[in-house]
């Protein structure tokens, strides 16, 4: 599985990347929605993890731009827990509040993949799967 991480805090992006690589996933990290949309158009990613508050194209416009660029599942993470419905309406498939531990992140990834399958009208192929094995 290939994951694109959009996070402006280098240490957080590195931590998420290392955690997912530990479970066998390939990752790319950027702090820019503009660069992310270019990567999404030129590369094949199975999941996007986006920090909600970025310096440029933060919040909902950033989610909308990503959704327009790809159909990959989008998991939005934030330190502010009051915007879930707005993020889902803007095009996110999953939502989580930071700080987040390994088990919780893997569970949110699984939930996001399931939600994306439902959005696409597919059977949820990840239901009941061990998120560490995805």
Residue pairs with C-beta under 8 A, 6 or more apart in sequence:
1 24
1 25
1 26
1 46
1 47
1 134
2 25
2 26
2 27
2 28
2 43
2 44
2 45
2 46
2 47
3 20
3 25
3 26
3 27
3 28
3 45
3 46
3 47
3 48
3 49
4 27
4 28
4 29
4 30
4 36
4 39
4 40
4 43
4 45
4 47
4 48
4 49
4 72
5 13
5 16
5 17
5 20
5 27
5 28
5 29
5 30
5 48
5 49
6 29
6 30
6 31
6 32
6 33
6 36
6 48
6 49
6 50
6 51
6 54
6 62
6 66
7 13
7 16
7 29
7 31
7 49
7 50
7 51
8 31
8 51
8 54
8 55
9 51
10 31
12 51
12 98
13 29
13 31
14 29
16 27
16 29
16 49
16 105
17 27
17 29
19 102
19 105
20 27
21 27
23 106
23 132
23 133
23 134
25 134
28 39
28 43
28 45
30 36
30 39
31 54
31 55
32 54
32 56
33 50
33 54
33 56
33 57
33 62
33 65
33 66
34 56
34 57
36 48
36 50
36 66
36 69
37 65
37 66
37 69
39 45
40 48
40 66
40 69
40 70
40 72
41 69
41 70
45 70
45 72
46 72
46 73
47 72
47 73
47 74
47 75
47 109
47 112
47 113
48 66
48 70
48 72
48 73
48 74
48 75
49 75
49 77
49 109
50 62
50 63
50 66
50 74
50 75
50 76
50 77
50 92
51 76
51 77
51 78
52 58
52 59
52 62
52 63
52 76
52 77
52 78
52 80
52 83
52 87
53 59
53 78
53 79
53 80
54 62
57 65
59 83
60 86
60 87
60 90
61 90
63 74
63 76
63 87
63 90
63 91
63 92
64 90
64 91
66 74
66 91
67 74
67 90
67 91
67 92
71 120
72 116
73 93
73 94
73 112
73 113
73 115
73 116
74 91
74 92
74 93
74 94
74 112
74 116
75 92
75 93
75 94
75 95
75 96
75 108
75 109
75 112
76 87
76 92
76 94
76 95
76 96
77 95
77 96
77 97
77 98
77 100
77 108
78 95
78 96
78 97
78 98
79 97
79 98
79 99
80 97
81 97
83 95
84 95
87 95
88 95
93 112
93 113
93 115
93 116
93 119
94 108
94 109
94 111
94 112
94 115
96 104
96 105
96 108
100 108
106 131
106 132
106 134
107 131
109 131
109 134
110 126
110 129
110 131
110 134
113 124
113 125
113 126
113 134
114 124
114 126
114 127
117 123
117 124
117 125
117 126
118 124
126 134
